[in-house]
Amino acid sequence: MYNYNKLRGKIKEHCGNLAEYAKELNISTTTLTTRLNGDTFFNQKEIEKSVKILKLNDNEIKEIFFTEN
């Protein structure tokens, strides 16, 4: 399972709240919540959009989306 605490912080920093981030990803808030809770996974398109929206560097991309806890 992935720990999305850092992602939540980046969302707050760049989008203000989950609803706005979900809107920018073009997914529902419910879908975003299932992703953040580890019930489903972010797909490649969502990760690519997240990198741009949240201005993630290479280390953050790896830590947030590709490192299991």
BADRENVO-81036 format. One record per residue: x, y, z of N, C-alpha, C, O in turn; residue in one letter. Coordinates in Angstrom, 2 decimals, decimal comma. Layout:
N
(atom (X Y Z) (X Y Z) (X Y Z) (X Y Z) "a"),
...
//
This chain:
69
(atom (0,84 -1,18 0,00) (0,00 0,00 0,00) (0,89 1,25 0,00) (1,99 1,25 0,56) "m"),
(atom (0,41 2,27 -0,62) (1,15 3,52 -0,73) (0,67 4,51 0,32) (-0,50 4,52 0,70) "y"),
(atom (1,60 5,34 0,79) (1,26 6,36 1,77) (1,14 7,69 1,03) (2,13 8,23 0,53) "n"),
(atom (-0,07 8,19 0,95) (-0,31 9,40 0,17) (-0,35 10,67 1,02) (-0,91 11,67 0,59) "y"),
(atom (0,24 10,64 2,21) (0,26 11,84 3,05) (0,98 12,99 2,36) (0,52 14,14 2,41) "n"),
(atom (2,11 12,70 1,73) (2,84 13,76 1,01) (2,00 14,29 -0,15) (1,99 15,50 -0,40) "k"),
(atom (1,31 13,40 -0,83) (0,44 13,82 -1,93) (-0,66 14,74 -1,41) (-0,96 15,76 -2,02) "l"),
(atom (-1,25 14,39 -0,29) (-2,30 15,23 0,31) (-1,75 16,63 0,62) (-2,45 17,63 0,41) "r"),
(atom (-0,52 16,70 1,10) (0,10 18,00 1,38) (0,30 18,81 0,11) (0,06 20,01 0,10) "g"),
(atom (0,75 18,15 -0,94) (0,95 18,83 -2,23) (-0,38 19,31 -2,80) (-0,46 20,39 -3,38) "k"),
(atom (-1,42 18,50 -2,64) (-2,75 18,89 -3,11) (-3,20 20,15 -2,39) (-3,68 21,10 -3,02) "i"),
(atom (-3,04 20,17 -1,09) (-3,44 21,34 -0,31) (-2,63 22,57 -0,73) (-3,18 23,67 -0,86) "k"),
(atom (-1,34 22,38 -0,94) (-0,45 23,48 -1,32) (-0,80 24,07 -2,69) (-0,79 25,29 -2,85) "e"),
(atom (-1,10 23,22 -3,66) (-1,28 23,69 -5,04) (-2,74 23,84 -5,47) (-3,04 24,64 -6,36) "h"),
(atom (-3,65 23,10 -4,84) (-5,05 23,14 -5,27) (-6,00 23,63 -4,18) (-7,12 24,03 -4,46) "c"),
(atom (-5,55 23,59 -2,96) (-6,39 24,04 -1,85) (-7,21 22,94 -1,21) (-7,31 22,88 0,01) "g"),
(atom (-7,80 22,07 -2,03) (-8,62 21,00 -1,47) (-8,75 19,84 -2,46) (-8,37 19,96 -3,63) "n"),
(atom (-9,28 18,73 -1,97) (-9,39 17,53 -2,80) (-10,35 17,72 -3,96) (-10,10 17,21 -5,06) "l"),
(atom (-11,43 18,45 -3,74) (-12,42 18,65 -4,80) (-11,81 19,37 -6,00) (-12,07 19,00 -7,15) "a"),
(atom (-11,01 20,38 -5,74) (-10,38 21,13 -6,84) (-9,36 20,25 -7,58) (-9,27 20,30 -8,80) "e"),
(atom (-8,60 19,47 -6,83) (-7,62 18,56 -7,45) (-8,34 17,52 -8,31) (-7,93 17,25 -9,44) "y"),
(atom (-9,42 16,95 -7,79) (-10,20 15,97 -8,55) (-10,72 16,60 -9,84) (-10,68 15,97 -10,90) "a"),
(atom (-11,20 17,82 -9,74) (-11,70 18,53 -10,92) (-10,59 18,69 -11,96) (-10,83 18,49 -13,16) "k"),
(atom (-9,40 19,05 -11,52) (-8,28 19,23 -12,45) (-7,84 17,90 -13,07) (-7,35 17,88 -14,20) "e"),
(atom (-8,02 16,80 -12,33) (-7,70 15,48 -12,88) (-8,82 14,94 -13,75) (-8,66 13,94 -14,45) "l"),
(atom (-9,98 15,62 -13,71) (-11,17 15,19 -14,45) (-11,70 13,86 -13,93) (-12,11 12,99 -14,71) "n"),
(atom (-11,69 13,71 -12,60) (-12,28 12,55 -11,94) (-13,18 13,05 -10,81) (-13,09 14,21 -10,41) "i"),
(atom (-14,03 12,19 -10,32) (-14,92 12,58 -9,22) (-14,15 12,60 -7,90) (-13,10 11,98 -7,77) "s"),
(atom (-14,68 13,32 -6,95) (-14,08 13,34 -5,61) (-14,11 11,94 -5,00) (-13,19 11,55 -4,29) "t"),
(atom (-15,17 11,20 -5,28) (-15,28 9,82 -4,78) (-14,16 8,95 -5,34) (-13,55 8,18 -4,61) "t"),
(atom (-13,90 9,07 -6,63) (-12,82 8,30 -7,25) (-11,48 8,69 -6,64) (-10,65 7,83 -6,36) "t"),
(atom (-11,27 9,99 -6,45) (-10,02 10,45 -5,84) (-9,86 9,86 -4,44) (-8,77 9,42 -4,07) "l"),
(atom (-10,93 9,85 -3,67) (-10,88 9,31 -2,32) (-10,51 7,83 -2,34) (-9,74 7,37 -1,49) "t"),
(atom (-11,05 7,07 -3,30) (-10,69 5,65 -3,37) (-9,21 5,48 -3,72) (-8,57 4,53 -3,27) "t"),
(atom (-8,68 6,39 -4,52) (-7,25 6,35 -4,85) (-6,40 6,64 -3,60) (-5,45 5,92 -3,30) "r"),
(atom (-6,77 7,70 -2,89) (-5,99 8,11 -1,71) (-6,09 7,10 -0,57) (-5,19 7,00 0,26) "l"),
(atom (-7,19 6,35 -0,52) (-7,35 5,33 0,51) (-6,71 4,00 0,13) (-6,69 3,06 0,92) "n"),
(atom (-6,19 3,92 -1,10) (-5,53 2,69 -1,55) (-6,47 1,62 -2,04) (-6,05 0,48 -2,25) "g"),
(atom (-7,75 1,96 -2,23) (-8,73 0,98 -2,72) (-8,58 0,76 -4,22) (-8,84 -0,34 -4,72) "d"),
(atom (-8,16 1,79 -4,94) (-7,86 1,71 -6,37) (-6,56 2,48 -6,60) (-6,06 3,15 -5,70) "t"),
(atom (-6,01 2,37 -7,79) (-4,71 2,99 -8,08) (-4,84 4,13 -9,08) (-5,75 4,15 -9,91) "f"),
(atom (-3,92 5,08 -8,99) (-3,83 6,14 -9,98) (-3,36 5,52 -11,29) (-2,45 4,69 -11,30) "f"),
(atom (-3,98 5,93 -12,40) (-3,51 5,43 -13,69) (-2,44 6,37 -14,25) (-2,17 7,43 -13,68) "n"),
(atom (-1,83 5,98 -15,34) (-0,71 6,74 -15,89) (-1,12 8,17 -16,26) (-0,38 9,11 -16,00) "q"),
(atom (-2,29 8,33 -16,84) (-2,77 9,66 -17,23) (-2,94 10,55 -16,00) (-2,58 11,73 -16,03) "k"),
(atom (-3,48 10,00 -14,92) (-3,67 10,77 -13,68) (-2,32 11,15 -13,06) (-2,17 12,24 -12,52) "e"),
(atom (-1,37 10,24 -13,13) (-0,04 10,54 -12,60) (0,61 11,65 -13,43) (1,19 12,58 -12,87) "i"),
(atom (0,51 11,56 -14,74) (1,08 12,60 -15,61) (0,47 13,96 -15,32) (1,18 14,96 -15,23) "e"),
(atom (-0,86 14,01 -15,17) (-1,53 15,27 -14,85) (-1,10 15,78 -13,48) (-0,89 16,97 -13,29) "k"),
(atom (-0,97 14,87 -12,53) (-0,58 15,24 -11,17) (0,80 15,89 -11,15) (1,02 16,87 -10,43) "s"),
(atom (1,71 15,34 -11,93) (3,07 15,89 -12,00) (3,02 17,36 -12,42) (3,71 18,20 -11,85) "v"),
(atom (2,19 17,66 -13,41) (2,08 19,04 -13,90) (1,33 19,93 -12,91) (1,78 21,03 -12,61) "k"),
(atom (0,19 19,46 -12,42) (-0,64 20,25 -11,52) (0,10 20,58 -10,23) (0,06 21,71 -9,75) "i"),
(atom (0,78 19,57 -9,67) (1,41 19,71 -8,36) (2,89 20,07 -8,45) (3,57 20,22 -7,43) "l"),
(atom (3,40 20,20 -9,68) (4,81 20,57 -9,91) (5,77 19,64 -9,16) (6,65 20,08 -8,42) "k"),
(atom (5,57 18,33 -9,38) (6,37 17,32 -8,69) (7,71 17,11 -9,39) (7,77 17,08 -10,62) "l"),
(atom (8,77 16,98 -8,60) (10,08 16,65 -9,18) (10,22 15,12 -9,24) (9,36 14,39 -8,75) "n"),
(atom (11,30 14,66 -9,85) (11,48 13,21 -10,04) (11,45 12,43 -8,74) (10,84 11,36 -8,67) "d"),
(atom (12,10 12,94 -7,70) (12,12 12,24 -6,41) (10,72 12,16 -5,81) (10,34 11,13 -5,26) "n"),
(atom (9,96 13,24 -5,92) (8,59 13,24 -5,38) (7,70 12,27 -6,15) (6,86 11,59 -5,55) "e"),
(atom (7,86 12,21 -7,46) (7,07 11,27 -8,27) (7,32 9,85 -7,79) (6,38 9,08 -7,56) "i"),
(atom (8,59 9,50 -7,64) (8,96 8,15 -7,20) (8,42 7,88 -5,80) (7,83 6,83 -5,55) "k"),
(atom (8,63 8,83 -4,88) (8,21 8,65 -3,49) (6,70 8,53 -3,36) (6,21 7,68 -2,61) "e"),
(atom (5,96 9,35 -4,08) (4,50 9,37 -3,94) (3,83 8,21 -4,66) (2,96 7,55 -4,09) "i"),
(atom (4,20 7,96 -5,90) (3,46 7,02 -6,72) (4,08 5,63 -6,88) (3,40 4,70 -7,30) "f"),
(atom (5,38 5,49 -6,56) (6,04 4,23 -6,85) (6,78 3,60 -5,67) (7,55 2,67 -5,87) "f"),
(atom (6,57 4,10 -4,46) (7,22 3,54 -3,28) (6,16 3,05 -2,31) (5,37 3,83 -1,78) "t"),
(atom (6,14 1,74 -2,09) (5,18 1,18 -1,15) (5,73 1,27 0,27) (6,93 1,19 0,49) "e"),
(atom (4,82 1,45 1,20) (5,21 1,50 2,62) (5,01 0,17 3,28) (5,29 0,02 4,47) "n"),
//
